[in-house]
Amino acid sequence: MGDRSSRQRAELLRKCYEAMIANADWLAYLISLEMGKALPDSKGEVLYAAEFFRWYAEETTRIRGDIQDSPAGGNKILVQYQPIGISLLITPWNFPAAMATRKIAPALGAGCTVIVKPAIETPLTAFAIAQLMLDAGIPPGVINVITPIDPHRFAGP
């Protein structure tokens, strides 16, 4: 995403917001099935989660540098914001959609790619959000989801 302009990144984030809103009922149902949250609470979480995409879509075009006086004076310091590479995002089980989008949106807005590691209890929500993002136009490889494995669940006799 770092090779795209801030306007292009913002447009993609806006499309992610629209995809989540269009699929809000389905996502809410998935969250309820996956982690047991009441359906109205799940719907509220989806709408809250989608807002992170809208917020950062609007903020992405405002990423600017800054020129400051050095602490000792006499010199100027140029601050430049740029993508730093891959962001590893770890999310909790209790807000699987909101905590994912809260981390994904600013990273993509800055031009970074992401690896999302959802909680072992709620990986399906992360996969669903990632698929909606791909469908919205996020390029393959920009968002990646890795699933955690509990080694004790698969321990032999």
C-alpha positions in Angstrom: 0.0 0.0 0.0 3.0 2.3 0.4 3.2 2.7 -3.3 -0.2 4.2 -3.5 -1.1 7.8 -2.8 -2.8 8.8 0.4 -5.9 9.5 -1.6 -5.9 6.0 -3.1 -5.4 4.4 0.3 -8.2 6.6 1.7 -10.6 5.4 -1.0 -9.8 1.8 -0.3 -10.4 2.3 3.4 -13.7 3.9 2.5 -14.7 0.9 0.4 -13.8 -1.3 3.4 -16.2 0.8 5.5 -18.9 0.4 3.0 -18.4 -3.4 2.7 -18.7 -3.8 6.5 -21.9 -1.7 6.6 -23.4 -3.7 3.7 -22.6 -6.9 5.5 -23.3 -5.8 9.0 -26.0 -8.3 9.7 -24.0 -11.2 8.5 -20.9 -10.2 10.5 -23.0 -9.7 13.6 -24.4 -13.2 13.2 -20.9 -14.6 12.8 -19.6 -12.8 15.9 -22.6 -14.1 17.9 -22.0 -17.7 16.7 -18.3 -17.5 17.2 -18.1 -16.0 20.7 -21.5 -16.0 22.2 -22.2 -12.3 22.2 -25.8 -11.3 22.0 -26.9 -10.4 18.5 -27.7 -6.7 19.2 -24.3 -6.3 20.9 -22.6 -8.0 18.0 -24.4 -5.6 15.5 -23.2 -2.7 17.6 -19.7 -3.9 17.5 -19.8 -4.3 13.7 -21.0 -0.7 13.3 -18.4 0.5 15.7 -15.7 -1.5 13.9 -16.7 -0.1 10.5 -16.3 3.4 11.8 -12.5 2.9 12.2 -12.3 2.4 8.4 -14.3 5.6 7.8 -12.3 7.6 10.4 -8.9 6.5 9.0 -10.1 7.0 5.4 -10.7 10.6 6.3 -7.4 11.0 8.2 -5.2 9.2 5.7 -5.1 12.2 3.4 -4.0 14.4 6.3 -0.7 12.6 7.0 1.9 15.4 6.8 5.4 16.0 7.9 6.5 18.8 10.1 9.4 21.2 10.5 10.4 22.0 14.1 13.2 23.9 15.9 15.8 21.6 17.4 15.9 21.5 21.2 19.3 23.3 21.2 18.1 25.9 18.7 19.9 27.0 15.6 18.8 24.0 13.5 15.6 22.7 12.1 14.3 19.1 12.3 12.2 17.7 9.5 9.7 15.0 10.6 8.5 12.8 7.8 5.9 10.1 8.2 6.2 7.1 6.0 5.3 3.4 6.1 7.7 1.3 8.0 6.8 -2.1 6.6 4.7 -5.0 8.0 2.6 -4.4 11.1 1.8 -7.4 13.4 -1.6 -6.9 14.9 -2.8 -9.1 17.8 -6.5 -8.9 18.7 -8.4 -10.1 21.8 -11.4 -12.5 21.8 -14.0 -10.1 23.3 -14.2 -7.5 20.5 -12.9 -9.5 17.5 -14.2 -7.0 14.8 -13.6 -3.7 16.6 -10.1 -4.4 17.8 -9.1 -5.8 14.3 -10.3 -2.7 12.4 -8.9 -0.4 15.1 -5.5 -1.7 14.3 -5.8 -2.5 10.6 -7.2 0.9 9.4 -4.3 3.1 10.6 -1.7 0.7 9.4 -3.1 0.6 5.9 -3.8 4.3 6.0 -0.1 4.8 6.6 0.8 2.5 3.8 1.9 -0.6 5.8 0.9 -4.2 5.1 -0.5 -6.1 8.0 -0.5 -9.6 9.6 -3.5 -10.1 11.9 -3.2 -12.7 14.6 -6.7 -13.1 16.1 -7.4 -14.7 19.5 -7.6 -18.4 19.4 -11.3 -18.2 20.4 -12.4 -15.9 17.5 -10.4 -16.4 14.3 -13.4 -16.5 12.0 -14.3 -12.8 12.4 -10.8 -11.8 11.3 -11.0 -14.0 8.2 -14.4 -12.5 7.4 -13.1 -9.0 7.7 -10.1 -9.8 5.6 -12.3 -11.3 2.9 -14.5 -8.2 2.9 -11.4 -6.1 2.5 -10.2 -8.1 -0.4 -13.6 -7.9 -2.0 -13.5 -4.1 -1.5 -10.2 -3.8 -3.5 -7.4 -4.2 -0.9 -4.6 -6.0 -2.9 -3.8 -9.6 -2.1 -0.9 -9.8 0.4 -1.7 -6.5 2.0 -3.8 -8.1 4.7 -2.8 -11.5 6.1 -4.4 -13.5 8.8 -2.6 -16.2 10.7 -4.4 -18.5 13.0 -3.1 -19.4 16.4 -2.9 -23.0 17.4 -3.1 -24.1 21.0 -0.4 -26.9 21.2 -2.2 -28.4 24.2 -5.3 -29.1 22.1 -3.4 -31.2 19.7 -1.0 -33.0 22.1 -0.9 -36.7 21.6 -1.5 -39.3 24.3 
